[in-house]
Amino acid sequence: MSTLFTIHSSWYDTTWLFEQLGFASEGDSIVLLQDGVLALRSPITLGSFLAKCSAHNIDVFALADDLNLRGITSQYEEVGLLSIAGFVDLVVRHDKQVAW
């Protein structure tokens, strides 16, 4: 059973990002959307987070429209960019969703 974790809140304390990994397991996905895409502005923290996700076979995505609205460009090839249609497809592929 796979889970889709959506992170939509702003992050001022980096520990919350790693706390998500305590709930995620192999085959799950994490999507940064709304203010959650601000995580892409911290290269040190996000680099470590992405390495741990990769080691546990957890996919990480960001909603492209939310990046564009905030003037952020993703510098990480490990972060897949999603359109709204791509996000809907991702929701359908997972058995359940957890919103943070």
FENWOVEN-V731903 format. One record per residue. N is the residue number from 1. PHI is phi in degrees with one decimal (NA if undefined). OMEGA is omega as a letter, one per 30 degrees, with the letter a starting at -180 (none if undefined). BURIAL is 1 if it has 16 or more other ideal C-beta (glycine too) atoms within 10 Angstrom, else 0. Layout:
BEGIN
n=N phi=PHI omega=OMEGA burial=BURIAL
n=N phi=PHI omega=OMEGA burial=BURIAL
END
This chain:
BEGIN
n=1 phi=NA omega=a burial=0
n=2 phi=-100.9 omega=a burial=0
n=3 phi=-122.8 omega=l burial=1
n=4 phi=-104.9 omega=l burial=1
n=5 phi=-100.2 omega=l burial=1
n=6 phi=-110.0 omega=a burial=1
n=7 phi=-114.4 omega=a burial=1
n=8 phi=-115.2 omega=a burial=0
n=9 phi=-96.7 omega=l burial=0
n=10 phi=-67.9 omega=a burial=0
n=11 phi=-126.5 omega=l burial=1
n=12 phi=-106.9 omega=l burial=0
n=13 phi=-121.4 omega=a burial=0
n=14 phi=-69.1 omega=a burial=0
n=15 phi=-65.1 omega=a burial=0
n=16 phi=-62.7 omega=a burial=0
n=17 phi=-64.0 omega=l burial=1
n=18 phi=-74.9 omega=l burial=0
n=19 phi=-63.0 omega=l burial=0
n=20 phi=-60.6 omega=a burial=1
n=21 phi=-67.0 omega=l burial=1
n=22 phi=-67.8 omega=a burial=0
n=23 phi=-102.6 omega=a burial=0
n=24 phi=-87.1 omega=l burial=1
n=25 phi=-139.4 omega=a burial=0
n=26 phi=-53.2 omega=l burial=0
n=27 phi=90.9 omega=l burial=0
n=28 phi=-81.2 omega=l burial=1
n=29 phi=-133.7 omega=l burial=1
n=30 phi=-122.9 omega=l burial=1
n=31 phi=-119.6 omega=l burial=1
n=32 phi=-91.3 omega=l burial=1
n=33 phi=-144.6 omega=a burial=1
n=34 phi=50.0 omega=a burial=0
n=35 phi=-74.4 omega=l burial=0
n=36 phi=-62.5 omega=l burial=1
n=37 phi=-68.4 omega=l burial=1
n=38 phi=-62.4 omega=l burial=1
n=39 phi=-60.6 omega=a burial=1
n=40 phi=-71.5 omega=l burial=1
n=41 phi=-90.2 omega=a burial=0
n=42 phi=-115.1 omega=a burial=0
n=43 phi=-61.9 omega=a burial=0
n=44 phi=-69.7 omega=a burial=0
n=45 phi=-64.2 omega=a burial=0
n=46 phi=-67.2 omega=l burial=1
n=47 phi=-59.5 omega=l burial=0
n=48 phi=-67.3 omega=l burial=0
n=49 phi=-61.0 omega=a burial=1
n=50 phi=-64.9 omega=l burial=1
n=51 phi=-62.7 omega=l burial=0
n=52 phi=-68.0 omega=l burial=0
n=53 phi=-62.4 omega=l burial=1
n=54 phi=-61.5 omega=a burial=0
n=55 phi=-64.3 omega=a burial=0
n=56 phi=-102.6 omega=l burial=0
n=57 phi=56.8 omega=l burial=0
n=58 phi=-112.6 omega=a burial=1
n=59 phi=-82.3 omega=l burial=1
n=60 phi=-122.7 omega=a burial=1
n=61 phi=-131.7 omega=l burial=1
n=62 phi=-136.6 omega=l burial=1
n=63 phi=-78.4 omega=a burial=1
n=64 phi=-59.2 omega=a burial=1
n=65 phi=-61.4 omega=l burial=0
n=66 phi=-70.1 omega=l burial=1
n=67 phi=-62.6 omega=a burial=1
n=68 phi=-61.7 omega=l burial=0
n=69 phi=-63.0 omega=a burial=0
n=70 phi=-100.8 omega=l burial=0
n=71 phi=67.6 omega=a burial=0
n=72 phi=-107.6 omega=l burial=1
n=73 phi=-114.3 omega=a burial=0
n=74 phi=-81.9 omega=l burial=1
n=75 phi=-101.5 omega=a burial=0
n=76 phi=-115.7 omega=l burial=0
n=77 phi=-72.1 omega=l burial=0
n=78 phi=-75.2 omega=a burial=0
n=79 phi=-99.6 omega=l burial=1
n=80 phi=-76.9 omega=l burial=1
n=81 phi=-92.3 omega=a burial=0
n=82 phi=-115.9 omega=l burial=1
n=83 phi=-83.6 omega=l burial=0
n=84 phi=-61.7 omega=l burial=0
n=85 phi=-63.0 omega=l burial=0
n=86 phi=-65.4 omega=l burial=0
n=87 phi=-65.2 omega=l burial=1
n=88 phi=-61.0 omega=l burial=0
n=89 phi=-59.9 omega=l burial=0
n=90 phi=-65.6 omega=l burial=1
n=91 phi=-61.2 omega=a burial=0
n=92 phi=-66.4 omega=a burial=0
n=93 phi=-72.9 omega=a burial=0
n=94 phi=-100.1 omega=a burial=1
n=95 phi=-73.8 omega=l burial=0
n=96 phi=-150.4 omega=a burial=0
n=97 phi=-130.9 omega=l burial=0
n=98 phi=-124.9 omega=a burial=0
n=99 phi=-101.4 omega=l burial=0
n=100 phi=-117.8 omega=none burial=0
END
